[in-house]
Amino acid sequence: MTGSGLVLGIESSCDDTAAAVVEAGRVVRSSVVANQDPLHAAFRGVVPEVAGRAHLDRIEEVVDLALERAGARFDDLAAIAVTQQPGLVGSLLVGLSFGKALAFARGLPLVGVHHIEAHAYAATMEHGEVHYPALALVVSGGHTALYRMEGPGALELVSRTLDDAAGEAFDKVANLLGLGYPGGPALSRLAATGNPAAIQFPRYRAKPGRPGFSFSGIKTAVLYHLRGQNALAATPPPEDIPDAADVAASFEAAVVDALVEPTLKEAERGGYRTIVAAGGVAANRRLRGALAERGAAAGIAVLLPSPAYCTDNAAMIAGLGWHHLVAGRLAPLGLDASPRG
């Protein structure tokens, strides 16, 4: 390992092409994200083939820009860190292949990073000393789970959603309401103008001692609210949904309750002094406020990333990659991508 402590991170697990330069695992020298939302908006979801091709088109310029903004050259780097899993395999392979080629050409160590572990680590990057073990809530469009976090990158699954991820439920309900893509942020903007107590959508309640999540029931309740008791009926057009803002606000409140309640119960049951929350849904203001409020009332520290580090980014990859580098957890050039976590 060189003495610089600079790690170049590359992230391409889904539809964001990202690169970042981070120093000593915490100091973000640059973070660049090329978003693909306009490419997928017409499909109301990510199309893997389109995402992979867009990564190919953008990855070189994104990496060059990250180095430029960091004021760094390849000779200044200690390692290349790249997302290996989980994600869309075609997207993963673009970033992984590019990172491996750079490592080989420049004679730099290569580090493979687990996307979910990096999300959990992102919640700690902007904070000082973290009291471990912590309880990590990773909540996004593809993942909703609780983990016991023993340290950077050291996660042990506690429980996960039984069906949809929370972010997926946000997107599906946004689609029912005729909102734009990506649906989650659009729904939250609409919810800010509605009454969260207007409609009592159901909350999943896990069995005692078995924390877990489920969002299919909330999603179905919204469907019946909009279509009446005939689920096969057409959803009214957006202009014919008079209480759309109240639906959005009430749905958001139900999802937040269904995330916060089991998280706090598990934290208290397990004697955790720290909760970290990460992933795209962790940027939601209602969720952030509820976790902070409930955590403070229980005497539990709640660590949240800045919104820019909640969604997919390469700063979290480079940051966690530095810890792998220091620990000697290097990857061979034969490292392969895996769609599963």
PyMOL commands that set and color helices and strands:
alter all, ss='L'
color gray80, all
select helices_A, chain A and resi 37-43+48-70+74-76+89-106+115-125+166-176+183-191+216-227+238-240+244-270+280-283+285-298+307-309+315-326
alter helices_A, ss='H'
color red, helices_A
select strands_A, chain A and resi 6-11+16-23+27-35+79-85+110-114+134-139+144-151+154-160+274-278+301-303
alter strands_A, ss='S'
color yellow, strands_A
deselect
rebuild
show_as cartoon
